[in-house]
Amino acid sequence: MAEYNTSHPDPQSVPDDNEPKSKPTGNIPLSQSSSINVVVIGATGVTGRYVVAELLLCHEITSVRVVARRKYDVPREYVNSVILSNAIQEGKLVEHIVDLEAVSDGELRGIFEGAHTFYNCLGSTRSKAGSKERFIQIDTDIPVRFARVAKEMGVKHMSLLTSSGSDAKSSFFYLKMKGLLENTFRDISFPILSIFRPGLLGRKEQMKFGEKLFSLIWPAIQTDDVARGIVQESLNVITGSSLPVNPIYYNAQILVLNAERLRVLRSADSPPFVASEQIDDTTKPLPVSESSPEQDTSKDAKPTPVDTTDPTAVEVKNTTDIVEDKDSSIPTGLTTEADNAKSGDDDTQVIIPGKEESAPEV
């Protein structure tokens, strides 16, 4: 098993005169690139499924390469989308069904050849994986190996989904491993590394009883909102309209990006969704704070990029206490789908924010 760095500083805590060396100097605006290819792992998991669906809807993206143990399953909300259906029929979705642990470096190089962005939505929990060792293999060893090949093949942008509270020095195993994973990805030194740390995930009808109970106290962020935020941020990087320096996104920033994405979808000639809940005017309002000003959601409004170089705009967290037994992997009530976790193909599950965190309520 690989060794992971426990001492890497959080980039947002680094003084201005000593910023991380990884800078966004390699982003490729579409005007300078004939095709934009992306790679996704964890594409059959709770959030990963939505990330792939959103990518398939993006005209800016040429191909979406999914690496998984089983075939991609389109989320219920997207099954009647003509745009998504056409994208799949035209070959935009390229599936590589492999054993994630046994796939050769040579095959991975072929998968990442010519790719611009790599999305890691892979994850599990210790209880579902069966042991700490197996959890580490699924949650860290596989993503790190893929990331190193991606960097070798010239991938410009790494989009990493982890968890609120991730900290390599945490006494909680799950949060510690997420923090170690982030540190290792920083050490790989992609030109741009974007880290997404959402709070409690709302999975609609898939939420367990305990998750629904916790969501009454700690409002959950919906998985499709997280996915749209991830995709919109990467589109901003690809087109050159947003140039973050190793940003970390929490719920507030994810919701801003989600709203930006929804404005684009609403302005389309043919909205890609049939589900009215995703395109009507009742969409969740943006958080209003100094770091997330109230936005104009009118059809003609121009997207307002998040100033991710400003720690006050990036380091927005929640103010709730963590509820956890230190002997457990993750807080009570937060679980993954068993079939996904057994295959090592579930996306990462997020936790209730730690009590050391503080910020505007979202």
C-alpha positions in Angstrom: 0.0 0.0 0.0 1.2 3.5 -0.8 2.5 6.0 1.8 0.6 9.3 2.1 1.8 12.7 3.1 0.3 13.9 6.5 2.1 17.3 6.6 1.1 19.0 3.4 -0.4 22.4 4.2 -3.9 23.4 3.2 -3.3 25.8 0.2 -5.7 28.3 1.7 -3.6 28.6 4.9 -0.4 29.4 2.9 0.7 33.0 3.0 0.4 35.0 -0.2 4.2 35.1 -0.6 4.5 31.4 -0.3 1.6 30.0 -2.4 1.7 26.4 -3.8 3.8 26.0 -6.9 0.9 24.5 -8.8 -0.5 27.3 -10.9 -3.2 27.4 -13.5 -0.7 28.0 -16.4 -1.8 25.1 -18.5 -5.5 25.6 -19.0 -6.6 25.5 -22.6 -9.3 27.9 -23.8 -11.6 26.2 -26.3 -10.5 28.6 -29.0 -7.1 27.0 -28.9 -8.2 23.4 -28.7 -10.1 21.4 -31.4 -11.4 18.8 -28.9 -11.9 18.6 -25.1 -11.9 15.0 -23.7 -12.5 14.2 -20.1 -12.1 11.1 -17.9 -14.3 10.1 -15.0 -13.9 7.4 -12.3 -16.6 6.7 -9.8 -19.1 7.3 -12.6 -21.6 4.8 -11.4 -21.7 6.2 -7.8 -24.2 8.5 -6.2 -22.7 11.8 -7.4 -20.6 10.5 -10.3 -23.7 9.5 -12.2 -24.8 13.1 -12.3 -21.4 14.4 -13.1 -21.3 12.2 -16.3 -24.9 13.2 -17.2 -24.0 16.9 -16.9 -20.8 16.4 -19.0 -22.8 14.7 -21.7 -25.0 17.8 -21.9 -22.1 20.1 -22.5 -21.5 21.1 -26.1 -18.0 22.2 -25.1 -17.0 18.6 -24.3 -16.0 16.2 -27.1 -15.9 12.9 -25.3 -16.6 11.6 -21.8 -14.5 8.6 -21.0 -15.9 6.6 -18.1 -13.7 4.0 -16.4 -15.7 1.6 -14.3 -16.5 -2.0 -13.4 -19.9 -1.8 -14.9 -22.0 0.0 -17.5 -23.1 3.6 -16.8 -26.7 4.0 -15.7 -28.4 7.4 -16.6 -30.0 9.1 -13.6 -33.8 9.0 -13.6 -34.0 12.8 -14.0 -32.1 12.6 -17.4 -33.6 9.6 -19.0 -36.0 11.6 -21.2 -33.4 14.2 -22.3 -33.1 14.3 -26.0 -29.8 16.1 -25.9 -28.3 13.4 -23.6 -29.7 10.6 -25.6 -28.3 12.0 -28.8 -24.9 12.5 -27.2 -24.8 8.8 -26.2 -26.0 7.7 -29.6 -23.3 9.8 -31.3 -20.6 8.1 -29.3 -19.8 11.0 -26.8 -19.9 8.5 -23.9 -16.9 6.2 -24.1 -17.0 3.4 -21.6 -14.0 1.4 -20.4 -15.3 -1.6 -18.3 -12.3 -2.8 -16.4 -11.1 -4.1 -13.1 -9.9 -0.8 -11.5 -7.1 -2.5 -9.6 -5.9 -4.8 -12.4 -6.0 -2.4 -15.4 -2.5 -1.9 -16.8 -0.6 1.3 -16.9 -0.5 0.9 -20.7 -4.3 0.8 -20.9 -4.6 3.8 -18.6 -2.2 5.8 -20.8 -4.5 5.1 -23.7 -7.5 6.2 -21.8 -5.9 9.5 -20.7 -4.2 10.3 -24.0 -5.4 13.7 -25.2 -7.6 14.2 -22.0 -7.9 17.7 -20.5 -9.7 17.1 -17.2 -9.8 14.1 -14.8 -12.7 13.8 -12.4 -12.3 11.6 -9.4 -15.7 10.7 -7.8 -14.6 7.3 -6.5 -15.0 6.4 -2.9 -16.4 4.0 -0.3 -16.6 3.6 3.4 -14.8 1.3 5.8 -18.0 -0.5 6.7 -18.9 -1.2 3.1 -15.3 -2.0 2.0 -15.0 -4.6 4.8 -11.7 -3.4 6.4 -9.4 -0.4 6.7 -7.0 -2.0 4.2 -9.7 -2.6 1.6 -11.1 1.0 2.1 -7.6 2.4 1.5 -7.3 0.4 -1.7 -10.6 1.7 -3.1 -10.5 5.2 -1.7 -6.9 6.2 -2.1 -4.7 3.7 -3.9 -6.8 3.4 -7.1 -7.4 7.2 -7.5 -3.7 8.0 -6.8 -2.5 5.5 -9.4 -5.0 6.9 -12.0 -3.9 10.5 -11.1 -0.2 9.8 -11.6 -0.9 8.3 -15.1 -3.1 11.3 -15.9 -0.4 13.7 -15.0 2.1 11.7 -17.0 -0.2 11.9 -20.0 -0.5 15.7 -19.7 -3.9 16.2 -18.1 -4.3 19.9 -17.3 -7.1 19.9 -14.7 -7.8 17.5 -11.8 -11.2 17.7 -10.2 -11.3 15.9 -6.8 -14.4 15.1 -4.8 -13.7 14.5 -1.1 -15.5 15.6 2.0 -16.1 18.6 4.3 -13.8 18.1 7.3 -11.0 16.4 5.3 -7.8 16.6 7.3 -4.7 14.4 7.2 -4.2 15.0 10.9 -7.8 14.1 11.9 -8.4 11.5 14.6 -11.3 10.2 12.5 -10.2 7.6 10.1 -12.5 8.6 7.2 -11.6 12.3 7.4 -7.9 11.5 7.8 -7.9 9.3 4.7 -9.7 12.0 2.7 -7.1 14.6 3.9 -4.2 12.3 2.9 -5.7 11.8 -0.5 -5.9 15.6 -1.0 -2.3 16.0 0.0 -1.1 13.3 -2.4 -3.0 14.9 -5.2 -1.4 18.2 -4.4 2.0 16.5 -4.5 1.3 15.1 -8.0 1.2 18.8 -9.0 -1.4 19.1 -11.7 -1.5 22.6 -13.3 -4.9 23.0 -11.7 -6.3 21.0 -8.8 -9.9 21.7 -7.8 -11.1 20.1 -4.5 -14.8 19.8 -3.7 -15.7 19.3 -0.1 -19.5 19.2 0.2 -21.3 18.6 3.4 -24.1 16.0 4.0 -25.3 14.7 0.6 -29.0 14.7 -0.1 -29.9 11.8 -2.3 -33.6 12.4 -2.6 -35.5 9.1 -2.4 -32.3 7.2 -1.9 -31.6 8.8 1.4 -31.4 6.5 4.4 -33.6 7.1 7.5 -30.6 8.4 9.5 -29.5 10.7 6.7 -33.1 12.2 6.5 -33.0 12.7 10.3 -29.6 14.5 10.2 -30.8 16.6 7.2 -33.5 18.2 9.5 -30.6 19.6 11.6 -27.9 20.0 9.0 -29.4 20.9 5.6 -28.1 18.5 2.9 -26.8 19.6 -0.4 -28.3 17.6 -3.3 -26.1 15.3 -5.4 -27.2 16.8 -8.7 -26.4 20.3 -7.3 -22.9 19.1 -6.4 -22.4 17.6 -9.9 -23.5 20.7 -11.7 -21.1 22.8 -9.6 -18.2 20.4 -10.4 -19.0 20.5 -14.1 -19.5 24.3 -14.3 -16.2 24.9 -12.5 -14.4 22.7 -15.0 -16.1 24.5 -17.9 -14.9 27.8 -16.5 -11.4 26.4 -16.4 -11.6 24.9 -19.9 -12.9 28.1 -21.5 -10.5 30.3 -19.6 -13.3 32.3 -18.0 -12.2 31.3 -14.5 -8.6 30.8 -13.4 -8.5 29.4 -9.8 -5.3 28.7 -7.9 -5.8 25.3 -6.3 -9.3 26.2 -5.0 -11.3 24.3 -2.3 -15.1 24.5 -2.7 -17.5 24.1 0.1 -21.3 24.1 0.0 -21.7 27.9 -0.6 -19.3 28.0 -3.6 -20.8 24.8 -5.0 -24.2 26.3 -4.9 -23.0 29.4 -6.7 -21.5 27.3 -9.4 -24.7 25.2 -9.6 -26.8 28.3 -10.1 -24.4 29.5 -12.8 -24.9 26.2 -14.5 -28.7 26.3 -14.2 -28.7 29.8 -15.8 -26.9 28.3 -18.8 -29.4 25.5 -19.0 -32.4 27.8 -18.7 -31.0 30.0 -21.5 -30.6 27.1 -23.9 -33.0 27.0 -26.9 -34.1 23.5 -25.8 -33.7 22.9 -22.1 -32.1 19.5 -21.7 -34.2 18.3 -18.7 -37.7 17.0 -18.6 -37.7 17.2 -14.8 -39.2 20.6 -14.1 -37.6 20.7 -10.6 -34.2 21.3 -12.3 -35.1 24.2 -14.6 -37.9 26.1 -13.0 -37.7 29.3 -11.0 -37.9 27.6 -7.7 -34.3 26.6 -7.7 -32.6 27.0 -4.3 -31.4 30.6 -3.8 -27.7 31.3 -3.6 -26.2 31.9 -0.2 -26.0 35.7 0.5 -22.7 36.7 2.2 -19.6 38.8 1.6 -18.0 35.9 -0.3 -21.2 34.9 -2.1 -23.1 38.1 -3.2 -26.7 37.8 -4.2 -26.8 37.0 -7.9 -29.0 38.1 -10.8 -30.7 34.9 -12.0 -32.4 36.5 -15.0 -32.1 34.8 -18.4 -29.7 37.5 -19.8 -27.5 37.7 -16.7 -23.8 37.0 -17.3 -22.3 34.3 -15.1 -20.4 35.7 -12.1 -17.3 33.6 -11.5 -16.2 32.9 -7.9 -13.1 34.6 -6.8 -11.4 31.4 -5.8 -8.1 33.0 -5.1 -9.6 34.8 -2.1 -9.5 32.5 0.9 -12.6 34.2 2.3 -14.4 33.2 -0.9 -13.1 29.7 -0.9 -12.9 28.7 2.7 -16.6 28.8 3.5 -17.7 26.0 5.8 -20.6 25.2 8.1 -21.0 25.6 11.8 -22.2 22.2 13.0 -20.7 19.7 15.4 -19.6 16.4 14.1 -21.5 13.4 15.5 -19.2 10.4 15.5 -17.8 7.6 17.5 -14.1 7.7 17.1 -14.0 4.0 16.6 -16.2 4.2 13.5 -15.2 5.2 10.0 -17.8 7.9 9.4 -20.6 9.6 11.3 -23.7 7.7 12.1 -26.3 7.6 9.3 -24.0 8.3 6.4 -23.7 5.2 4.2 -23.1 4.3 0.6 -25.0 2.0 -1.7 -23.8 -1.5 -1.0 -23.5 -2.7 -4.6 -21.4 0.3 -5.6 -19.1 0.1 -2.6 -18.5 -3.7 -3.0 -17.3 -3.0 -6.6 -15.2 0.0 -5.4 -17.2 2.2 -7.8 -19.2 4.4 -5.5 -18.5 8.0 -5.3 -17.1 9.5 -2.1 -19.6 10.0 0.7 -19.4 13.3 2.6 -19.7 13.9 6.3 -21.3 16.4 8.7 -18.9 19.4 8.9 -16.5 19.5 11.8 -17.0 21.7 14.8 -13.8 23.6 14.1 -15.4 25.1 11.0 -17.3 28.3 10.9 -18.9 30.4 8.2 -22.2 31.8 6.8 -25.1 29.4 7.0 -26.0 27.8 3.6 
